[in-house]
Amino acid sequence: MAKGELFIKHPNTTWEQTPNNGDAYLNYGVSLEENALSRLMTPAPNKLPVENKSDLEHGKRIINDGVVMKDERSVSLVMNISAPSKEEFLRRYSDFCRDVLDNGYLEIKTSYQNGVVYRMTYLDCTQFQEYCLGVGKFTLSLNEPNPNDRGEISAQG
């Protein structure tokens, strides 16, 4: 993914308030590795149904009211930072950490899923692999606390 494909912003701002409408490549030289998009798009697991076991009955009771609830999910995204020089790479990496990761919360969208915004919490980041041939690689560990809260307007407010 390159220019115009990956967008990242802080939840307390609009896409329009974010430089370059949140384009991660234009702002930080950040792009996703090929398989990272499929990791982002992987469906969230379902929560286990409500159960009750009693010594007075065989088996167990399961409440089956036809409503399936989604569980949180963890996502690891492999990302690259491209830069023409080591100095520019270090500046972009520093800006990305300060502007995106230090806030703890981020919203991610891609040009491939119209209207889908992933609301994530930042957990940790692997140390970037050494800058080589204009690219450095790192992995972000994120958590999506409510996979049903996707879209341009938050379901929480």
Phi and psi in degrees as a GROMACS rama.xvg file:
@    title "Ramachandran Plot"
@    xaxis  label "Phi"
@    yaxis  label "Psi"
@TYPE xy
-133.936  -147.299  ALA-2
-51.8683  131.342  LYS-3
78.108  12.2508  GLY-4
-114.77  -32.7103  GLU-5
-122.696  131.167  LEU-6
-128.883  133.353  PHE-7
-135.091  136.859  ILE-8
-150.679  168.321  LYS-9
-82.078  141.428  HIS-10
-61.1567  -22.5894  PRO-11
-86.2469  6.28629  ASN-12
-124.065  163.389  THR-13
-91.9984  165.679  THR-14
-62.1046  -35.6166  TRP-15
-69.0892  -29.9881  GLU-16
-78.0739  -16.873  GLN-17
-86.023  134.29  THR-18
-50.8389  136.286  PRO-19
55.0382  31.9593  ASN-20
53.7266  29.1916  ASN-21
84.9541  7.70076  GLY-22
-60.0098  109.956  ASP-23
-65.3006  -30.5436  ALA-24
-72.9049  -44.199  TYR-25
-68.0822  -37.8777  LEU-26
-79.3801  -37.4435  ASN-27
-134.001  -3.32839  TYR-28
73.533  19.49  GLY-29
-91.8604  133.988  VAL-30
-140.787  158.453  SER-31
-88.7791  146.512  LEU-32
-70.1431  163.412  GLU-33
-52.3889  -51.1513  GLU-34
-77.2043  -8.18066  ASN-35
-66.7676  -33.7141  ALA-36
-62.8824  -42.5662  LEU-37
-67.0787  -33.3237  SER-38
-65.3634  -41.1709  ARG-39
-63.5879  -38.2159  LEU-40
-84.8858  -6.06211  MET-41
-59.4902  130.024  THR-42
-61.1925  149.12  PRO-43
-74.126  149.704  ALA-44
-73.6344  158.925  PRO-45
-84.935  149.832  ASN-46
-73.2222  154.044  LYS-47
-69.2063  146.122  LEU-48
-69.1346  160.517  PRO-49
-71.2567  129.237  VAL-50
-126.599  158.166  GLU-51
-146.737  125.481  ASN-52
-106.742  137.761  LYS-53
-133.021  140.617  SER-54
-69.1455  -13.2596  ASP-55
-91.7405  -3.10105  LEU-56
-133.421  153.638  GLU-57
-73.1178  145.459  HIS-58
64.4774  -138.147  GLY-59
-147.245  160.046  LYS-60
-97.523  138.424  ARG-61
-123.318  128.02  ILE-62
-77.6161  114.439  ILE-63
-121.161  86.8181  ASN-64
-100.037  10.9808  ASP-65
83.2031  0.191067  GLY-66
-102.632  121.103  VAL-67
-106.848  128.304  VAL-68
-102.493  141.446  MET-69
-85.7785  146.191  LYS-70
-99.5028  163.554  ASP-71
-60.8103  165.262  GLU-72
-145.205  150.319  ARG-73
-101.279  140.477  SER-74
-133.312  132.02  VAL-75
-111.238  120.317  SER-76
-114.164  122.409  LEU-77
-84.8858  124.987  VAL-78
-125.475  157.222  MET-79
-121.602  145.727  ASN-80
-115.555  122.014  ILE-81
-100.672  142.34  SER-82
-159.286  148.971  ALA-83
-74.7013  -17.3857  PRO-84
-144.889  163.442  SER-85
-64.1183  -38.7591  LYS-86
-63.069  -43.93  GLU-87
-66.532  -37.6801  GLU-88
-59.0021  -48.9508  PHE-89
-63.803  -36.4183  LEU-90
-65.7752  -47.0045  ARG-91
-63.1033  -42.0898  ARG-92
-62.7582  -44.928  TYR-93
-62.2202  -44.399  SER-94
-62.5271  -41.9781  ASP-95
-62.5041  -45.598  PHE-96
-61.6405  -46.5219  CYS-97
-67.0782  -49.7684  ARG-98
-77.3201  -32.3347  ASP-99
-109.082  -57.535  VAL-100
-74.6591  -38.0108  LEU-101
-64.1198  -20.3745  ASP-102
-75.1917  -23.3726  ASN-103
84.9677  -23.1315  GLY-104
-128.651  141.482  TYR-105
-149.84  157.094  LEU-106
-116.395  137.338  GLU-107
-126.57  136.014  ILE-108
-141.857  159.708  LYS-109
-125.986  165.025  THR-110
-75.8654  -6.002  SER-111
-91.1137  -16.4699  TYR-112
-128.216  92.2279  GLN-113
-61.6636  125.732  ASN-114
82.6958  -0.989479  GLY-115
-98.2218  121.603  VAL-116
-122.337  123.132  VAL-117
-89.941  121.295  TYR-118
-97.8891  113.749  ARG-119
-123.972  156.416  MET-120
-110.118  139.949  THR-121
-83.2498  129.833  TYR-122
-103.326  -58.8765  LEU-123
-162.719  174.831  ASP-124
-140.852  135.452  CYS-125
-72.3997  154.845  THR-126
-61.721  134.309  GLN-127
-66.7639  145.347  PHE-128
-72.3879  144.647  GLN-129
-48.1924  138.468  GLU-130
-57.48  121.626  TYR-131
-147.674  129.346  CYS-132
55.1213  36.8304  LEU-133
85.8121  3.56649  GLY-134
-137.811  140.734  VAL-135
-122.079  143.856  GLY-136
-118.553  141.511  LYS-137
-150.585  165.015  PHE-138
-120.637  126.752  THR-139
-94.7869  132.611  LEU-140
-102.414  122.138  SER-141
-126.915  161.459  LEU-142
-128.311  133.517  ASN-143
-104.849  98.7872  GLU-144
-66.4959  -30.7999  PRO-145
-138.986  90.8073  ASN-146
-62.2055  -14.4878  PRO-147
-81.7641  -8.31849  ASN-148
-98.1271  68.3809  ASP-149
-122.839  147.916  ARG-150
130.272  170.444  GLY-151
-63.9254  -35.7234  GLU-152
-110.316  128.889  ILE-153
-64.9935  136.983  SER-154
-70.5258  -15.1645  ALA-155
-90.7004  -2.71467  GLN-156
